[in-house]
């Protein structure tokens, strides 16, 4: 919880409500973090759940710590935590986010036949 503001500051989709979303998500859902010399180097936060699925999101490894496998470790850790709750892990990735697509596919995620936006139905 102490890192919520820092994580929010580094979120691509930060807005006036996102800090409260992160605070809620950190209380309600699993999360994972990597610290290097006591400093937050990367994190992965679940931020939404429906029925038996939990959405993985906001995975970020700060620039100085990239290309060391931390993203894969964060994703794998968070998936294990979600599965331990008896739920299915899922994620939404913007088509142009090649790094996230490659990471997700590399750890076993498969693209869904439909593009779905949380709370907005199916993209046409």
Buried (B, 14 or more C-beta within 10 A) or exposed (E): EEBBEBBBEEBEEBEEEBBEBBBEBBEEBBBBBBEEEEEBBBBBBBBBBEEEEBBBBBBBBBEEBBEBEBBBBBBBBBBEBBEEBEBEBBBBBEEEEEEBBEBBEEEEBEEEEEEEEEEEEEEE
